[in-house]
Amino acid sequence: MDPTINYDSILQPMRFKEEPHNPDVEQGFSSDKSRVIFSSSFRRLQQKAQVFGLETNSTVRSRLTHTLEVANTGSLIAKKVAASLIASGHMQEKLRVPFIDIAETCCLLHDIGNPPFGHFGEAAIKKWFSTFAKSTLLHSTQMDFDGFSIVKLLNDFAYFDGNPQGIRIILHLQDIPDHYEGNGLNLTYSQILSCVKYNCDPSSEKIKSGKYKKPGYFHSEQQKVKHIKNHLGWQERFPITFIMEAADDISYCLSDIEDGIEKGIISPKFFFGELLKYWEDKQFELLGINVNALETKFDFYKFKIAVTRSLIQIASDSYIGNQSRIKAGDIDDLFDTVIPVKSLLKALKIFARTHLFRSKEAENIELAGYRVISCLMAFLKPLLELPYANFNALVDAKNDINILSGKNLDVEWRLYNRLPRKHLDAYDFAVKNLPKNDEFSFMEWYFRAHLLVDYISGMTDNYALETYHLLNGTKIQ
């Protein structure tokens, strides 16, 4: 196999809906970045937690400020990689800016699908569907669903994760206001595929570890992802995805610890002492700094710069040196073969899990968030229990309220009215295109379940808490 990657073939500005004008490659990918930055889904990241939820200290990172830091780091890695590829003749000069833009935009999108309260929000959604999905589906359809494809599709919720939800936002949810077309942000094929962090769907037997440890897209987006892969002739994890993941690893390992220092949960001196316990290799030449002599905030600042600068160069060198493995799909990440770096990142993650994620400042909010999301699902459960005819009556009642006369759907109607128009448009579009066969009622319920998860996962931490209080009757506005 040719070890080089054909960047001309995989960096293409093709979209599901072609633009009325014909932009060049550079303009096409620049447009992707603008679409993301100006989207409401991106803006909502400013009120989603990175580690410490509902944080009032503005110097502590939100999901948005973390995302901007990842994008900056990813851009720096991409610039080094692009320069090396062009110098070696493996990529044309005209693709330098597009390559960097795709990497930066991929980083901007890497957390866009995260629900409120982060991983605990994900855990609450997974737990709720694992407990109630089948009984609620049976209540709605009154039909035995064994043997139908819906059984496999339920894995979308049993394995719910912010990464495939992000792909769902990109491909379907963040569409044109009041003019839904089913193309989401209508990003370029290359940009979309770069955002598929894990290269499998929720039913894949590959879900184990590394680049397959989670689903990368739901069944609802599977056909579009397959179409893009076939069009670009690339079936493995997209090359630029490796840059995004390296940038995320570099950024969050250090930023979470810095936030812990800012909040006074840990001291710099304590951090450096504990790091030496977890860091097996202790190769100080990797950083150009001796951790043994560090103990102040300024020392942490120097440490962060030294680590970031070193890992950016190592990530760039690893990308260039592992192109054949990237192409073959047999490498998990850019630090996979750099043992000292793997050891350092592992030590930073162990420290964060041990001394930050287990702190009361983090755990109290996580436990509260888990309860909030679980209760929101329970509050909306009546909408999932309705037979399709009754739920469709709610849809039609938007145009004629008399349709609900005598149906005893007063509570369901008010719950339905809380659902955002753009998510309802995505649901309507999906159901309208379903074949009217034996599986229709199951498939309709599947998209209805996605509708409710789209609503909840799109909430900010603050809005989720406000909605919980409202539906729980503990605070009325």
Helices and strands as residue ranges (DSSP letters): H 7-10, H 25-37, H 40-43, G 44-47, H 63-87, G 93-95, H 96-109, H 118-141, H 150-153, H 155-158, H 162-168, I 169-173, H 189-194, G 210-212, H 219-232, H 239-262, H 268-278, G 284-286, G 291-293, H 297-321, H 323-328, H 339-355, H 360-385, H 388-397, G 401-404, H 410-416, H 421-432, H 440-457, H 461-472
